[in-house]
Each structure stands twice: as C-alpha cells, then as structure tokens.
Amino acid sequence: MICDKINLFDKYYIFDLFGFIMFNLFIETIIYYKIINIIMIILINK
C-alpha cells in the first residue's frame, strides 16, 4: 500500500517537474519576445 503510493507519487512528481520546466521555458520565451519588442520599438522611434 505504502509502496504503491510512493510509486504513484514518483510518477506524478516526474510529470509535475516536466510541466514546471515547460512552463518556465514558456514564460521565459514570452519575456524574451517582449524585451525584443521593446528594443525594436525604441530603435524604430530613434
């Protein structure tokens, strides 16, 4: 019973970790594109 719970926890933990990494990459990509947009706007205005 306890072993089954630990096994399930490990599986969910791995998926959670993968999801967390993907979410972080997604957020970083959005921030990166926003920074590029701001730089482009500044360059166009100059």
Secondary structure, DSSP 8 states (H G I E B T S, - for coil): -HHHHHHHHHHHHHHHHHHHHHHHHHHHHHHHHHHHHHHHHHHHH-
